[in-house]
Structure formats: structure tokens, C-alpha cells
Amino acid sequence: MQGHSGPHPPLPKVRQLDAAGVLIHAKEQRHVMSTFKYVLNQQVTLTKSTESGEVIGRAEYTHADNNYLIQYQAADGRQVEDWWTETAIQTA
């Protein structure tokens, strides 16, 4: 291999594609991998009420807050499963 002094050829640059298969610009790549604030089975409380429950699902989006499926007992005693944004819940 001409012009290369190492024992192996140089590695290709890593490229990331979005869900539609479109190349993501290098400056945007650091934002692709989201981290979840809450883990599955974690106990959380709704920020605007005293209702609390368990995280049973999570969803991440490219242009929106992470969402969590929470199973909890509503104030009227019913069992409820509903999606809440990351800012609408807090650690129990």
C-alpha cells in the first residue's frame, strides 16, 4: 500500500445514518444517542400530583423529550398506564 507506513490500512471514518437512512452530519452525531434519566422498573412520582408508579416502558425521539410509560394507581383508585414526558415525572 503506497503512502501508508503502518501495518494496517487506516480505518474508515464512522458515519451514522438516521432512521430514514440519510447520512447525519458529523456535528449532529453527538446528539443522536440519547440517555434516559429513568430506568425500567424505577419508582417515579408525577410532578404535579402525589400519584406515583413504576416505569414500564421508554421511548426516545430525535426532536422531542424522552417519554416514559408509567403504571400507577390514580387518585380515584384506578390502575392506569400512561405516557409521560421526562419533565412530568421525578424520582419517587
Summary of the structure (lengths in Angstrom):
residues: 92
radius of gyration: 21.1
end to end distance: 60.1
largest distance: 75.1
contacts: 182
relative contact order: 0.19
helix: 10%
strand: 34%
